Amino acid sequence: MASVVDLSGVGVRRGNKWLLDGITWDVEEGDRWVIIGPNGAGKTTLMNILSCQMHPTTGVAGILGEVLGTVDVFELRPRIGVTSAALADRIPRGELVRDVVVSASYAVMGRWREQYDQMDHGRAEELMQQLHVEDLADRTFGTLSEGERKRVLIARALMTDPELLLLDEPAAGLDIRGREELVASLSELCLDDHAPATVLVTHHMEEVPDGITHALLMKEGHIVAMGPAHLVINDETLSETFDIPLHVTRDGQRWAVRSAGPQRAQQS
Ligand SMILES: Nc1ncnc2c1ncn2[C@@H]1O[C@H](COP(=O)(O)OP(=O)(O)OP(=O)(O)O)[C@@H](O)[C@H]1O
């Protein structure tokens, strides 16, 4: 399997602070990673390196076989699909859903005069079906629920057939139904052999979809644990990551976590 991400000793420094420190990590084709960590752990900074929006201060960041700093990032970025809240904010609210998806072919937000061919439209239709938003194709983005928007953005991120898919807190701000529908869509994606290597960031174990193969736990800019998800995610590693005693359970393919502190001890 080829390396999609190959980080070696990556650090990012701003002022006196190391936002990332000594990150050595490989993502291979077919991998589906979840990155878990508390607020301020450095997850978004790491995603900014992966999406070629930021260069490391130290170390070597290999992305899709190229080394950041030695390659034109404008050639690399179209090979990477990204969804994030920051990106969602930049989508014009009056844009039709079908145009939000198809316009990714030209890496534009807000369709103007670009011409798309039948293949582009066919691909957009296929992805809207895959993400269960085909019935929303003629609605404007601004009229969608938060959960619907998130699924449309994933369809858009897949439009260019990326080799790496980055999902930064895809379920943030959703109610339980929205979260469950999104996690179901993400599970389908993660279990699809043809889907690109995927890295998903979340704070919540309940949002980890079926099909995730690996986990990277981080805090204060460094890695606490990483490896196959079923080996890495446990009471000890999660408690260390979040600095609080935690108890994690797995029911079927879904994870759940709760405090293992004094309250729980008193109840039992
Ligand atoms: N340009 C900057 N200068 C100084 N500090 C920064 C800068 N950008 C981010 N930070 C700090 O770096 C740390 C890591 O930020 P980052 O956004 O990567 O964390 P995160 O894990 O994504 O957090 P959250 O879960 O809250 O989104 C935070 O403490 C943040 O305040």
Ligand as a Chemical Component Dictionary entry (heavy atoms), coordinates in Angstrom:
data_LIG
# 
_chem_comp.id                   LIG 
_chem_comp.type                 NON-POLYMER 
_chem_comp.pdbx_formal_charge   0 
_chem_comp.three_letter_code    LIG 
# 
loop_
_chem_comp_atom.comp_id 
_chem_comp_atom.atom_id 
_chem_comp_atom.alt_atom_id 
_chem_comp_atom.type_symbol 
_chem_comp_atom.charge 
_chem_comp_atom.model_Cartn_x 
_chem_comp_atom.model_Cartn_y 
_chem_comp_atom.model_Cartn_z 
_chem_comp_atom.pdbx_ordinal 
LIG N1  N1  N 0 -1.633  31.416 14.791 1  
LIG C1  C1  C 0 -1.591  30.971 16.040 2  
LIG N2  N2  N 0 -0.790  31.557 16.963 3  
LIG C2  C2  C 0 -0.720  31.110 18.230 4  
LIG N3  N3  N 0 -1.439  30.054 18.684 5  
LIG C3  C3  C 0 -2.255  29.444 17.811 6  
LIG C4  C4  C 0 -2.384  29.858 16.454 7  
LIG N4  N4  N 0 -3.269  29.035 15.850 8  
LIG C5  C5  C 0 -3.689  28.147 16.786 9  
LIG N5  N5  N 0 -3.093  28.397 17.959 10 
LIG C6  C6  C 0 -3.244  27.634 19.205 11 
LIG O1  O1  O 0 -2.786  26.327 18.937 12 
LIG C7  C7  C 0 -3.519  25.371 19.697 13 
LIG C8  C8  C 0 -4.043  24.295 18.775 14 
LIG O2  O2  O 0 -5.055  24.831 17.970 15 
LIG P1  P1  P 0 -5.956  23.913 17.017 16 
LIG O3  O3  O 0 -6.999  24.815 16.407 17 
LIG O4  O4  O 0 -5.098  23.168 16.089 18 
LIG O5  O5  O 0 -6.594  22.919 18.076 19 
LIG P2  P2  P 0 -7.822  21.919 17.927 20 
LIG O6  O6  O 0 -7.387  20.617 18.490 21 
LIG O7  O7  O 0 -8.306  21.914 16.525 22 
LIG O8  O8  O 0 -8.892  22.584 18.880 23 
LIG P3  P3  P 0 -10.511 22.567 18.818 24 
LIG O9  O9  O 0 -10.905 21.177 19.169 25 
LIG O10 O10 O 0 -10.901 23.543 19.879 26 
LIG O11 O11 O 0 -10.917 23.005 17.442 27 
LIG C9  C9  C 0 -4.583  26.172 20.428 28 
LIG O12 O12 O 0 -4.155  26.390 21.750 29 
LIG C10 C10 C 0 -4.667  27.475 19.658 30 
LIG O13 O13 O 0 -5.042  28.557 20.499 31 
# 
loop_
_chem_comp_bond.comp_id 
_chem_comp_bond.atom_id_1 
_chem_comp_bond.atom_id_2 
_chem_comp_bond.value_order 
_chem_comp_bond.pdbx_ordinal 
LIG N1  C1  SING 1  
LIG C1  N2  SING 2  
LIG C1  C4  DOUB 3  
LIG N2  C2  DOUB 4  
LIG C2  N3  SING 5  
LIG N3  C3  DOUB 6  
LIG C3  C4  SING 7  
LIG C3  N5  SING 8  
LIG C4  N4  SING 9  
LIG N4  C5  DOUB 10 
LIG C5  N5  SING 11 
LIG N5  C6  SING 12 
LIG C6  O1  SING 13 
LIG C6  C10 SING 14 
LIG O1  C7  SING 15 
LIG C7  C8  SING 16 
LIG C7  C9  SING 17 
LIG C8  O2  SING 18 
LIG O2  P1  SING 19 
LIG P1  O3  DOUB 20 
LIG P1  O4  SING 21 
LIG P1  O5  SING 22 
LIG O5  P2  SING 23 
LIG P2  O6  DOUB 24 
LIG P2  O7  SING 25 
LIG P2  O8  SING 26 
LIG O8  P3  SING 27 
LIG P3  O9  DOUB 28 
LIG P3  O10 SING 29 
LIG P3  O11 SING 30 
LIG C9  O12 SING 31 
LIG C9  C10 SING 32 
LIG C10 O13 SING 33 
# 
